């Protein structure tokens, strides 16, 4: 999700295009990531999530193999479209494996932490890998990870299947506030993660240091997604207050990044944004699966689709901000405002 943004400037030079065009490589991934989620949720409910997970890993590996063939921008778009099919199906299938294995909020938070690890490590490691593998760094590393991710599922036997639900999830309005919260936390964190490295580089930081600081936006969620699951179990009727505090803290972190200043303040802002955005994950998907036990995979796909749509639209728009006054800072101002704009939907969030 963030490996292209981690080396946006070198990729722009290699492909002979602009930063906003490089943002389209992330957009391409999220087009099919979004399109694949609901079918993957339906198939996971009917066929078992472990089978969907294997297909997802194969799609991710194939797409990254295509990206390694040549530095042609049109081929890059095609490859990212294929990768998106795998990432979209893989997210839904992985969370449904946790459900099928009877994992509670903490286990869901641990799964969420693992999904953040890839994005955060990309921001930290991929810029350094370019010295050895040039423009192929984001694609080669993703191909290796896709192959490794498939290995455990080769040994998984049949998991409990839900079957086909008689009620679709597309018109279930109870899921909408949950989807908005997922968009305002996970969705906006990924948008920020894709552009924080160029933001810091344009402010004078080296690519290595910018990658480490930028990686905090996504890596910090490794700590707070499982922590959020534990806190959700204890919060009870105070869960909405917990979620509201996380939105305010995420907005504050984005605001600090927008303000600029010394590198240590940028690090504090990235850390605050990443930590805060991870807290709601377990609450979001525990509530989703509890509302729709007859179609948990499809419901998860719909809720997470709200975040994916945010990433799909927000990532290229944030890239355009680098051509405006402030050299990208306006994108992070917008992220802060959107985090705060999500606060009113918490009144409709299931509180227990």
DOSELO-546608 format. One record per residue (C-alpha): x, y, z; residue in three letters. Coordinates in nm, 2 decimals. Example, Ala and Ser with C-alpha at 12.3 -4.5 7.8 and 13.67 -1.06 7.14 Angstrom:
! DOSELO-546608
+--------+--------+--------+------+
:     px :     py :     pz : code :
+--------+--------+--------+------+
:   1.23 :  -0.45 :   0.78 :  ALA :
:   1.37 :  -0.11 :   0.71 :  SER :
+--------+--------+--------+------+
! end
This chain:
! DOSELO-546608
+--------+--------+--------+------+
:     px :     py :     pz : code :
+--------+--------+--------+------+
:   0.00 :   0.00 :   0.00 :  UNK :
:   0.28 :   0.24 :   0.08 :  UNK :
:   0.59 :   0.10 :  -0.10 :  UNK :
:   0.55 :   0.32 :  -0.41 :  UNK :
:   0.50 :   0.64 :  -0.20 :  UNK :
:   0.82 :   0.54 :   0.00 :  UNK :
:   1.03 :   0.60 :  -0.32 :  UNK :
:   0.81 :   0.84 :  -0.51 :  UNK :
:   1.08 :   1.07 :  -0.63 :  UNK :
:   1.32 :   0.80 :  -0.76 :  UNK :
:   1.02 :   0.62 :  -0.93 :  UNK :
:   0.92 :   0.95 :  -1.09 :  UNK :
:   1.27 :   0.98 :  -1.24 :  UNK :
:   1.27 :   0.62 :  -1.36 :  UNK :
:   0.93 :   0.63 :  -1.52 :  UNK :
:   0.99 :   0.98 :  -1.65 :  UNK :
:   0.68 :   1.12 :  -1.50 :  UNK :
:   0.56 :   1.35 :  -1.21 :  UNK :
:   0.48 :   1.28 :  -0.85 :  UNK :
:   0.10 :   1.30 :  -0.90 :  UNK :
:   0.14 :   1.04 :  -1.17 :  UNK :
:   0.33 :   0.82 :  -0.93 :  UNK :
:   0.03 :   0.86 :  -0.70 :  UNK :
:  -0.17 :   0.69 :  -0.97 :  UNK :
:   0.02 :   0.37 :  -0.91 :  UNK :
:  -0.12 :   0.37 :  -0.56 :  UNK :
:  -0.46 :   0.47 :  -0.70 :  UNK :
:  -0.45 :   0.17 :  -0.94 :  UNK :
:  -0.38 :  -0.07 :  -0.66 :  UNK :
:  -0.67 :   0.06 :  -0.46 :  UNK :
:  -0.91 :   0.05 :  -0.76 :  UNK :
:  -0.89 :  -0.33 :  -0.77 :  UNK :
:  -0.83 :  -0.35 :  -0.39 :  UNK :
:  -1.18 :  -0.20 :  -0.35 :  UNK :
:  -1.34 :  -0.40 :  -0.63 :  UNK :
:  -1.21 :  -0.73 :  -0.49 :  UNK :
:  -1.32 :  -0.68 :  -0.13 :  UNK :
:  -1.69 :  -0.75 :  -0.15 :  UNK :
:  -1.65 :  -1.06 :  -0.37 :  UNK :
:  -1.37 :  -1.18 :  -0.15 :  UNK :
:  -1.60 :  -1.14 :   0.16 :  UNK :
:  -1.88 :  -1.33 :  -0.01 :  UNK :
:  -1.65 :  -1.61 :  -0.12 :  UNK :
:  -1.49 :  -1.62 :   0.22 :  UNK :
:  -1.83 :  -1.67 :   0.39 :  UNK :
:  -1.92 :  -1.94 :   0.14 :  UNK :
:  -1.60 :  -2.13 :   0.06 :  UNK :
:  -1.37 :  -2.06 :   0.36 :  UNK :
:  -1.13 :  -1.77 :   0.41 :  UNK :
:  -0.81 :  -1.99 :   0.38 :  UNK :
:  -0.89 :  -2.06 :   0.02 :  UNK :
:  -0.95 :  -1.70 :  -0.06 :  UNK :
:  -0.62 :  -1.61 :   0.12 :  UNK :
:  -0.42 :  -1.84 :  -0.11 :  UNK :
:  -0.57 :  -1.69 :  -0.42 :  UNK :
:  -0.50 :  -1.34 :  -0.29 :  UNK :
:  -0.13 :  -1.42 :  -0.23 :  UNK :
:  -0.10 :  -1.56 :  -0.58 :  UNK :
:  -0.25 :  -1.25 :  -0.73 :  UNK :
:  -0.01 :  -1.02 :  -0.53 :  UNK :
:   0.29 :  -1.23 :  -0.64 :  UNK :
:   0.18 :  -1.22 :  -1.01 :  UNK :
:   0.13 :  -0.85 :  -1.01 :  UNK :
:   0.47 :  -0.77 :  -0.86 :  UNK :
:   0.63 :  -1.01 :  -1.11 :  UNK :
:   0.48 :  -0.80 :  -1.39 :  UNK :
:   0.61 :  -0.48 :  -1.23 :  UNK :
:   0.96 :  -0.62 :  -1.23 :  UNK :
:   0.96 :  -0.68 :  -1.61 :  UNK :
:   1.03 :  -0.32 :  -1.72 :  UNK :
:   1.00 :   0.04 :  -1.61 :  UNK :
:   0.72 :   0.12 :  -1.85 :  UNK :
:   0.45 :   0.33 :  -1.68 :  UNK :
:   0.16 :   0.16 :  -1.86 :  UNK :
:   0.29 :  -0.18 :  -1.74 :  UNK :
:   0.33 :  -0.03 :  -1.40 :  UNK :
:  -0.04 :   0.05 :  -1.39 :  UNK :
:  -0.14 :  -0.30 :  -1.50 :  UNK :
:   0.08 :  -0.46 :  -1.25 :  UNK :
:  -0.05 :  -0.25 :  -0.97 :  UNK :
:  -0.41 :  -0.34 :  -1.07 :  UNK :
:  -0.33 :  -0.71 :  -1.03 :  UNK :
:  -0.15 :  -0.65 :  -0.70 :  UNK :
:  -0.47 :  -0.47 :  -0.58 :  UNK :
:  -0.68 :  -0.78 :  -0.64 :  UNK :
:  -0.45 :  -0.97 :  -0.41 :  UNK :
:  -0.43 :  -0.71 :  -0.14 :  UNK :
:  -0.80 :  -0.65 :  -0.13 :  UNK :
:  -0.90 :  -1.01 :  -0.11 :  UNK :
:  -0.62 :  -1.08 :   0.13 :  UNK :
:  -0.72 :  -0.82 :   0.39 :  UNK :
:  -1.08 :  -0.96 :   0.41 :  UNK :
:  -0.97 :  -1.32 :   0.41 :  UNK :
:  -0.71 :  -1.26 :   0.68 :  UNK :
:  -0.96 :  -1.09 :   0.91 :  UNK :
:  -1.21 :  -1.37 :   0.85 :  UNK :
:  -0.95 :  -1.63 :   0.94 :  UNK :
:  -0.93 :  -1.46 :   1.28 :  UNK :
:  -1.31 :  -1.48 :   1.32 :  UNK :
:  -1.32 :  -1.84 :   1.20 :  UNK :
:  -1.05 :  -1.92 :   1.45 :  UNK :
:  -1.26 :  -1.76 :   1.73 :  UNK :
:  -1.03 :  -1.47 :   1.79 :  UNK :
:  -1.17 :  -1.19 :   1.99 :  UNK :
:  -1.09 :  -0.81 :   1.98 :  UNK :
:  -0.72 :  -0.86 :   2.09 :  UNK :
:  -0.66 :  -1.12 :   1.82 :  UNK :
:  -0.83 :  -0.89 :   1.57 :  UNK :
:  -0.60 :  -0.61 :   1.69 :  UNK :
:  -0.29 :  -0.84 :   1.65 :  UNK :
:  -0.41 :  -0.91 :   1.29 :  UNK :
:  -0.45 :  -0.54 :   1.23 :  UNK :
:  -0.10 :  -0.48 :   1.37 :  UNK :
:   0.04 :  -0.73 :   1.11 :  UNK :
:  -0.14 :  -0.55 :   0.83 :  UNK :
:   0.02 :  -0.22 :   0.94 :  UNK :
:   0.37 :  -0.38 :   0.96 :  UNK :
:   0.40 :  -0.42 :   0.59 :  UNK :
:   0.31 :  -0.06 :   0.52 :  UNK :
:   0.53 :   0.08 :   0.79 :  UNK :
:   0.83 :  -0.13 :   0.70 :  UNK :
:   0.79 :  -0.03 :   0.34 :  UNK :
:   0.84 :   0.34 :   0.44 :  UNK :
:   1.14 :   0.25 :   0.65 :  UNK :
:   1.32 :  -0.02 :   0.44 :  UNK :
:   1.23 :   0.04 :   0.07 :  UNK :
:   1.42 :   0.37 :   0.04 :  UNK :
:   1.73 :   0.20 :   0.17 :  UNK :
:   1.68 :  -0.10 :  -0.07 :  UNK :
:   1.70 :   0.13 :  -0.37 :  UNK :
:   2.07 :   0.14 :  -0.34 :  UNK :
:   2.10 :  -0.23 :  -0.42 :  UNK :
:   1.79 :  -0.29 :  -0.64 :  UNK :
:   1.72 :   0.05 :  -0.79 :  UNK :
:   1.36 :   0.11 :  -0.90 :  UNK :
:   1.27 :  -0.26 :  -0.85 :  UNK :
:   1.30 :  -0.22 :  -0.47 :  UNK :
:   0.93 :  -0.18 :  -0.39 :  UNK :
:   0.82 :  -0.46 :  -0.62 :  UNK :
:   1.09 :  -0.72 :  -0.54 :  UNK :
:   1.03 :  -0.69 :  -0.17 :  UNK :
:   0.65 :  -0.72 :  -0.21 :  UNK :
:   0.69 :  -1.03 :  -0.43 :  UNK :
:   0.90 :  -1.20 :  -0.16 :  UNK :
:   0.65 :  -1.11 :   0.11 :  UNK :
:   0.35 :  -1.24 :  -0.10 :  UNK :
:   0.53 :  -1.58 :  -0.14 :  UNK :
:   0.60 :  -1.60 :   0.23 :  UNK :
:   0.25 :  -1.51 :   0.32 :  UNK :
:   0.11 :  -1.80 :   0.12 :  UNK :
:   0.31 :  -2.06 :   0.31 :  UNK :
:   0.10 :  -2.09 :   0.63 :  UNK :
:  -0.22 :  -2.13 :   0.43 :  UNK :
:  -0.08 :  -2.44 :   0.25 :  UNK :
:  -0.12 :  -2.62 :   0.58 :  UNK :
:  -0.46 :  -2.49 :   0.69 :  UNK :
:  -0.74 :  -2.74 :   0.67 :  UNK :
:  -1.12 :  -2.66 :   0.65 :  UNK :
:  -1.23 :  -2.37 :   0.87 :  UNK :
:  -1.59 :  -2.32 :   0.97 :  UNK :
:  -1.79 :  -2.15 :   0.69 :  UNK :
:  -2.09 :  -1.92 :   0.74 :  UNK :
:  -2.26 :  -2.00 :   0.41 :  UNK :
:  -2.48 :  -1.77 :   0.20 :  UNK :
:  -2.68 :  -1.49 :   0.37 :  UNK :
:  -3.03 :  -1.41 :   0.27 :  UNK :
:  -2.97 :  -1.04 :   0.35 :  UNK :
:  -2.71 :  -0.83 :   0.16 :  UNK :
:  -2.49 :  -0.58 :   0.34 :  UNK :
:  -2.50 :  -0.30 :   0.08 :  UNK :
:  -2.81 :  -0.15 :   0.22 :  UNK :
:  -2.74 :  -0.21 :   0.59 :  UNK :
:  -2.72 :   0.15 :   0.72 :  UNK :
:  -2.60 :   0.03 :   1.06 :  UNK :
:  -2.26 :  -0.03 :   0.90 :  UNK :
:  -2.22 :   0.32 :   0.76 :  UNK :
:  -2.09 :   0.50 :   1.08 :  UNK :
:  -1.85 :   0.21 :   1.13 :  UNK :
:  -1.72 :   0.26 :   0.78 :  UNK :
:  -1.68 :   0.63 :   0.83 :  UNK :
:  -1.47 :   0.57 :   1.14 :  UNK :
:  -1.25 :   0.32 :   0.95 :  UNK :
:  -1.21 :   0.57 :   0.67 :  UNK :
:  -1.11 :   0.85 :   0.91 :  UNK :
:  -0.84 :   0.63 :   1.08 :  UNK :
:  -0.70 :   0.36 :   0.86 :  UNK :
:  -0.79 :   0.53 :   0.53 :  UNK :
:  -0.64 :   0.87 :   0.62 :  UNK :
:  -0.34 :   0.71 :   0.79 :  UNK :
:  -0.25 :   0.53 :   0.46 :  UNK :
:  -0.29 :   0.86 :   0.26 :  UNK :
:  -0.06 :   1.03 :   0.51 :  UNK :
:   0.19 :   0.74 :   0.50 :  UNK :
:   0.21 :   0.76 :   0.12 :  UNK :
:   0.32 :   1.12 :   0.12 :  UNK :
:   0.49 :   1.19 :   0.45 :  UNK :
:   0.83 :   1.09 :   0.31 :  UNK :
:   0.82 :   1.34 :   0.02 :  UNK :
:   0.69 :   1.60 :   0.26 :  UNK :
:   0.99 :   1.56 :   0.48 :  UNK :
:   1.24 :   1.53 :   0.19 :  UNK :
:   1.11 :   1.85 :   0.04 :  UNK :
:   1.16 :   2.01 :   0.39 :  UNK :
:   1.53 :   1.91 :   0.38 :  UNK :
:   1.54 :   1.57 :   0.54 :  UNK :
:   1.75 :   1.29 :   0.38 :  UNK :
:   1.55 :   1.00 :   0.22 :  UNK :
:   1.68 :   0.76 :   0.49 :  UNK :
:   1.57 :   0.98 :   0.78 :  UNK :
:   1.24 :   1.07 :   0.61 :  UNK :
:   1.17 :   0.70 :   0.57 :  UNK :
:   1.23 :   0.62 :   0.93 :  UNK :
:   1.02 :   0.91 :   1.05 :  UNK :
:   0.75 :   0.85 :   0.79 :  UNK :
:   0.73 :   0.48 :   0.89 :  UNK :
:   0.60 :   0.58 :   1.23 :  UNK :
:   0.27 :   0.67 :   1.07 :  UNK :
:   0.20 :   0.30 :   0.99 :  UNK :
:   0.44 :   0.12 :   1.22 :  UNK :
:   0.29 :   0.28 :   1.54 :  UNK :
:  -0.03 :   0.10 :   1.46 :  UNK :
:   0.15 :  -0.23 :   1.54 :  UNK :
:   0.14 :  -0.13 :   1.91 :  UNK :
:  -0.21 :   0.03 :   1.93 :  UNK :
:  -0.42 :  -0.20 :   1.72 :  UNK :
:  -0.39 :  -0.49 :   1.97 :  UNK :
:  -0.39 :  -0.23 :   2.26 :  UNK :
:  -0.71 :  -0.09 :   2.11 :  UNK :
:  -0.86 :  -0.44 :   2.12 :  UNK :
:  -0.78 :  -0.48 :   2.49 :  UNK :
:  -0.91 :  -0.13 :   2.57 :  UNK :
:  -1.23 :  -0.19 :   2.38 :  UNK :
:  -1.30 :  -0.49 :   2.60 :  UNK :
:  -1.26 :  -0.28 :   2.91 :  UNK :
:  -1.42 :   0.04 :   2.79 :  UNK :
:  -1.78 :  -0.09 :   2.78 :  UNK :
:  -2.02 :   0.20 :   2.73 :  UNK :
:  -1.72 :   0.44 :   2.73 :  UNK :
:  -1.60 :   0.30 :   2.40 :  UNK :
:  -1.73 :   0.61 :   2.20 :  UNK :
:  -1.52 :   0.83 :   2.42 :  UNK :
:  -1.21 :   0.62 :   2.35 :  UNK :
:  -1.27 :   0.64 :   1.98 :  UNK :
:  -1.34 :   1.01 :   1.99 :  UNK :
:  -1.01 :   1.07 :   2.17 :  UNK :
:  -0.82 :   0.87 :   1.90 :  UNK :
:  -0.97 :   1.09 :   1.62 :  UNK :
:  -0.87 :   1.41 :   1.80 :  UNK :
:  -0.52 :   1.27 :   1.86 :  UNK :
:  -0.48 :   1.17 :   1.49 :  UNK :
:  -0.59 :   1.52 :   1.38 :  UNK :
:  -0.33 :   1.67 :   1.62 :  UNK :
:  -0.06 :   1.45 :   1.47 :  UNK :
:  -0.15 :   1.55 :   1.11 :  UNK :
:  -0.15 :   1.91 :   1.22 :  UNK :
:   0.20 :   1.89 :   1.36 :  UNK :
:   0.32 :   1.74 :   1.03 :  UNK :
:   0.15 :   2.02 :   0.84 :  UNK :
:   0.31 :   2.29 :   1.05 :  UNK :
:   0.67 :   2.18 :   0.97 :  UNK :
:   0.95 :   2.28 :   1.19 :  UNK :
:   1.24 :   2.07 :   1.33 :  UNK :
:   1.26 :   1.70 :   1.24 :  UNK :
:   1.19 :   1.59 :   1.60 :  UNK :
:   0.85 :   1.76 :   1.58 :  UNK :
:   0.77 :   1.59 :   1.26 :  UNK :
:   0.86 :   1.26 :   1.43 :  UNK :
:   0.63 :   1.34 :   1.72 :  UNK :
:   0.34 :   1.42 :   1.48 :  UNK :
:   0.39 :   1.10 :   1.28 :  UNK :
:   0.40 :   0.90 :   1.60 :  UNK :
:   0.09 :   1.06 :   1.73 :  UNK :
:  -0.10 :   1.01 :   1.41 :  UNK :
:   0.01 :   0.64 :   1.38 :  UNK :
:  -0.07 :   0.56 :   1.74 :  UNK :
:  -0.41 :   0.72 :   1.74 :  UNK :
:  -0.52 :   0.57 :   1.41 :  UNK :
:  -0.45 :   0.22 :   1.53 :  UNK :
:  -0.68 :   0.24 :   1.84 :  UNK :
:  -1.02 :   0.20 :   1.66 :  UNK :
:  -0.93 :  -0.11 :   1.45 :  UNK :
:  -1.05 :  -0.39 :   1.68 :  UNK :
:  -1.36 :  -0.19 :   1.78 :  UNK :
:  -1.45 :  -0.13 :   1.42 :  UNK :
:  -1.44 :  -0.49 :   1.30 :  UNK :
:  -1.57 :  -0.65 :   1.63 :  UNK :
:  -1.87 :  -0.43 :   1.59 :  UNK :
:  -1.90 :  -0.51 :   1.22 :  UNK :
:  -1.90 :  -0.88 :   1.27 :  UNK :
:  -2.13 :  -0.86 :   1.57 :  UNK :
:  -2.39 :  -0.67 :   1.37 :  UNK :
:  -2.38 :  -0.92 :   1.08 :  UNK :
:  -2.30 :  -1.27 :   1.21 :  UNK :
:  -2.48 :  -1.40 :   0.90 :  UNK :
:  -2.24 :  -1.23 :   0.66 :  UNK :
:  -1.92 :  -1.14 :   0.85 :  UNK :
:  -1.69 :  -1.15 :   0.55 :  UNK :
:  -1.91 :  -0.93 :   0.33 :  UNK :
:  -1.97 :  -0.68 :   0.62 :  UNK :
:  -1.60 :  -0.65 :   0.68 :  UNK :
:  -1.55 :  -0.59 :   0.31 :  UNK :
:  -1.81 :  -0.31 :   0.30 :  UNK :
:  -1.67 :  -0.13 :   0.61 :  UNK :
:  -1.32 :  -0.15 :   0.49 :  UNK :
:  -1.43 :  -0.05 :   0.15 :  UNK :
:  -1.51 :   0.30 :   0.29 :  UNK :
:  -1.14 :   0.33 :   0.40 :  UNK :
:  -1.02 :   0.20 :   0.06 :  UNK :
:  -1.24 :   0.46 :  -0.12 :  UNK :
:  -1.09 :   0.73 :   0.09 :  UNK :
:  -0.74 :   0.61 :   0.00 :  UNK :
:  -0.84 :   0.58 :  -0.37 :  UNK :
:  -0.96 :   0.94 :  -0.38 :  UNK :
:  -0.73 :   1.09 :  -0.12 :  UNK :
:  -0.39 :   0.97 :  -0.23 :  UNK :
:  -0.38 :   1.14 :  -0.57 :  UNK :
:  -0.54 :   1.45 :  -0.43 :  UNK :
:  -0.27 :   1.47 :  -0.16 :  UNK :
:  -0.01 :   1.44 :  -0.43 :  UNK :
:  -0.15 :   1.75 :  -0.61 :  UNK :
:  -0.09 :   1.95 :  -0.29 :  UNK :
:   0.28 :   1.93 :  -0.36 :  UNK :
:   0.22 :   2.16 :  -0.65 :  UNK :
:   0.05 :   2.42 :  -0.43 :  UNK :
:   0.19 :   2.67 :  -0.17 :  UNK :
:   0.32 :   2.48 :   0.13 :  UNK :
:   0.48 :   2.20 :  -0.07 :  UNK :
:   0.24 :   1.93 :   0.05 :  UNK :
:   0.15 :   2.08 :   0.39 :  UNK :
:  -0.21 :   2.15 :   0.28 :  UNK :
:  -0.27 :   1.77 :   0.23 :  UNK :
:  -0.19 :   1.71 :   0.60 :  UNK :
:  -0.41 :   2.01 :   0.70 :  UNK :
:  -0.70 :   1.84 :   0.51 :  UNK :
:  -0.63 :   1.51 :   0.69 :  UNK :
:  -0.65 :   1.68 :   1.03 :  UNK :
:  -0.98 :   1.84 :   0.94 :  UNK :
:  -1.13 :   1.51 :   0.81 :  UNK :
:  -1.03 :   1.33 :   1.12 :  UNK :
:  -1.23 :   1.59 :   1.33 :  UNK :
:  -1.52 :   1.58 :   1.08 :  UNK :
:  -1.57 :   1.21 :   1.17 :  UNK :
:  -1.65 :   1.29 :   1.54 :  UNK :
:  -2.03 :   1.33 :   1.49 :  UNK :
:  -2.08 :   0.98 :   1.35 :  UNK :
:  -1.97 :   0.83 :   1.68 :  UNK :
:  -2.32 :   0.90 :   1.81 :  UNK :
:  -2.44 :   0.61 :   1.59 :  UNK :
:  -2.15 :   0.38 :   1.66 :  UNK :
:  -2.25 :   0.06 :   1.85 :  UNK :
:  -2.12 :   0.12 :   2.20 :  UNK :
:  -2.11 :  -0.23 :   2.33 :  UNK :
+--------+--------+--------+------+
! end
